[in-house]
């Protein structure tokens, strides 16, 4: 049985649409008490289910070019490699992967010259970097911050004791 119910689901969906919505606005939209909304938001944040953050739109700063980079690294240098990748300001996402590639990252740039400079002068200077494969991402259709848990992640029951 899930520890989250239909009220939690509705609040999370409201906040995902507009994180600046007040508890009063959400309560009105959902037809529940404002105190309930405030309590649920506080509980969800304390349990690290939601995190109040600011999401920056890179395009507002002229960063319109995203690339996914698949990296093969020497495993003996993996920790050094990860630390170096995390420190690069162009990098927006880093993950350890399985299969043919050891690390996947996404980076953003203003133009193709910046991509070339990053790959040749920064990425291939990272300790342990053996090989990379770069894929241009012309358009991101759904970003990680837009993800919502599926219905089966909640106890949607019969509506009682929500």
Backbone torsions as a table, in degrees:
resi	resn	phi	psi	omega
1	UNK	NA	133.2	-178.7
2	UNK	-72.5	151.6	176.5
3	UNK	-90.5	3.2	179.2
4	UNK	-119.4	140.4	-176.4
5	UNK	-120.8	-169.3	-175.4
6	UNK	-63.4	-30.6	177.3
7	UNK	-68.7	-46.2	176.4
8	UNK	-57.2	-44.9	-179.6
9	UNK	-58.4	-47.6	-178.2
10	UNK	-64.0	-41.5	179.6
11	UNK	-65.8	-44.8	178.7
12	UNK	-60.1	-42.2	179.1
13	UNK	-64.7	-40.3	177.3
14	UNK	-62.7	-46.5	-179.1
15	UNK	-66.8	-33.0	178.7
16	UNK	-66.2	-33.5	177.1
17	UNK	-74.0	-41.4	-177.3
18	UNK	-151.7	96.1	-177.1
19	UNK	-66.9	-14.1	179.2
20	UNK	-89.6	-2.4	179.6
21	UNK	-61.3	136.3	179.9
22	UNK	-78.4	161.6	175.8
23	UNK	-59.1	-36.8	179.1
24	UNK	-63.9	-43.5	178.9
25	UNK	-63.2	-44.7	-180.0
26	UNK	-64.0	-43.3	179.9
27	UNK	-59.7	-43.5	177.9
28	UNK	-61.8	-45.7	-178.4
29	UNK	-62.8	-37.4	-175.8
30	UNK	-93.4	-11.7	-179.6
31	UNK	71.1	35.3	177.7
32	UNK	-128.0	172.2	-177.6
33	UNK	-70.4	140.5	178.2
34	UNK	-59.1	-38.7	179.1
35	UNK	-59.5	-38.9	178.2
36	UNK	-63.3	-44.7	180.0
37	UNK	-62.4	-47.4	179.6
38	UNK	-58.7	-45.3	179.9
39	UNK	-62.2	-45.6	-178.1
40	UNK	-64.9	-42.4	178.9
41	UNK	-62.0	-44.7	179.1
42	UNK	-61.1	-44.8	-180.0
43	UNK	-63.7	-44.6	179.9
44	UNK	-62.6	-38.1	178.6
45	UNK	-70.5	-43.2	179.6
46	UNK	-63.5	-32.8	178.9
47	UNK	-85.3	5.3	179.9
48	UNK	59.6	30.4	175.0
49	UNK	-80.0	-39.2	175.2
50	UNK	-125.9	152.4	176.6
51	UNK	-131.0	121.7	176.1
52	UNK	-75.2	111.3	-179.5
53	UNK	-136.7	167.4	173.1
54	UNK	-102.6	131.5	176.6
55	UNK	-103.7	118.6	-178.9
56	UNK	-86.5	135.9	175.8
57	UNK	-88.6	105.5	-177.3
58	UNK	-56.8	-34.2	-178.6
59	UNK	-61.7	-28.1	178.0
60	UNK	-63.7	-21.7	179.7
61	UNK	-106.6	10.0	178.0
62	UNK	89.3	6.5	178.7
63	UNK	-92.3	91.5	-174.3
64	UNK	-108.1	-0.4	-174.8
65	UNK	-117.6	114.6	178.0
66	UNK	-110.4	144.1	175.0
67	UNK	-133.6	143.6	170.1
68	UNK	-99.3	135.0	-178.1
69	UNK	-126.2	125.1	-179.3
70	UNK	-103.5	123.1	-170.3
71	UNK	-117.4	137.5	167.4
72	UNK	-103.2	130.0	-178.5
73	UNK	-129.3	156.4	171.7
74	UNK	-72.3	122.0	-174.3
75	UNK	-60.0	-28.5	178.8
76	UNK	-67.4	-19.7	178.8
77	UNK	-105.4	7.0	-170.9
78	UNK	-53.0	-46.2	-179.3
79	UNK	-64.2	-41.7	176.6
80	UNK	-63.1	-42.5	-179.9
81	UNK	-60.6	-48.4	-179.4
82	UNK	-61.4	-46.9	179.1
83	UNK	-57.5	-42.8	-179.9
84	UNK	-65.4	-42.5	-179.6
85	UNK	-65.4	-40.6	179.7
86	UNK	-63.2	-25.6	-177.5
87	UNK	-85.7	-10.0	-177.9
88	UNK	-79.2	122.4	-175.4
89	UNK	-64.8	-22.4	179.8
90	UNK	-73.7	-21.6	-173.4
91	UNK	-81.6	126.7	-179.1
92	UNK	-107.4	-14.4	-174.2
93	UNK	-156.3	134.6	175.6
94	UNK	-138.2	134.0	178.1
95	UNK	-145.2	144.1	170.8
96	UNK	-80.3	138.0	-176.8
97	UNK	-127.1	172.5	175.6
98	UNK	-115.5	169.0	179.9
99	UNK	94.8	-144.7	-175.3
100	UNK	-69.4	-25.6	-175.5
101	UNK	-112.3	147.9	-178.7
102	UNK	-92.4	-36.3	-177.0
103	UNK	-138.1	139.7	174.3
104	UNK	-117.7	137.4	175.4
105	UNK	-139.1	158.6	171.9
106	UNK	-122.6	141.8	179.1
107	UNK	-137.7	155.4	-178.4
108	UNK	-124.1	148.6	-174.8
109	UNK	-146.0	164.9	176.0
110	UNK	-85.5	-30.4	-177.3
111	UNK	-158.3	174.7	-176.0
112	UNK	-69.5	-27.0	176.4
113	UNK	-63.5	-39.1	177.7
114	UNK	-65.4	-37.9	177.5
115	UNK	-61.1	-49.9	-179.1
116	UNK	-59.2	-46.6	-179.8
117	UNK	-62.0	-42.2	179.5
118	UNK	-60.9	-48.2	-176.8
119	UNK	-67.0	-45.8	-174.6
120	UNK	-80.4	-36.7	-173.9
121	UNK	-102.9	-17.9	179.9
122	UNK	-113.9	-57.0	-172.9
123	UNK	-62.6	-44.7	-177.3
124	UNK	-80.0	0.3	173.0
125	UNK	-96.5	-6.6	179.7
126	UNK	-67.6	132.5	179.8
127	UNK	-57.5	132.7	176.2
128	UNK	85.8	-4.4	-179.4
129	UNK	-73.6	119.1	180.0
130	UNK	-98.4	-48.7	-174.4
131	UNK	-153.8	148.5	175.7
132	UNK	-132.2	155.1	172.3
133	UNK	-131.9	124.1	-174.5
134	UNK	-109.9	134.7	178.9
135	UNK	-125.3	125.5	176.1
136	UNK	-70.9	134.3	177.5
137	UNK	-108.9	97.0	-174.9
138	UNK	-69.3	-27.8	-179.3
139	UNK	-158.2	129.9	174.9
140	UNK	-94.1	120.8	-175.7
141	UNK	-92.4	-28.4	176.7
142	UNK	-146.8	123.9	-178.3
143	UNK	-99.0	164.3	-175.2
144	UNK	-59.1	-34.4	-178.3
145	UNK	-71.1	-10.6	178.9
146	UNK	-90.8	-6.1	-177.2
147	UNK	-68.0	138.9	173.9
148	UNK	-128.5	144.5	177.7
149	UNK	-62.0	146.0	177.1
150	UNK	-70.0	163.7	-178.3
151	UNK	-54.2	-36.3	-176.8
152	UNK	-71.7	-3.3	174.7
153	UNK	-82.0	-9.2	-178.3
154	UNK	-114.7	156.3	169.7
155	UNK	-89.9	97.3	-176.0
156	UNK	-89.8	-7.7	172.1
157	UNK	18.0	-145.4	-176.3
158	UNK	-103.0	6.8	178.0
159	UNK	93.8	-11.5	178.7
160	UNK	-81.0	150.8	177.9
161	UNK	59.4	30.3	175.8
162	UNK	-79.7	NA	NA
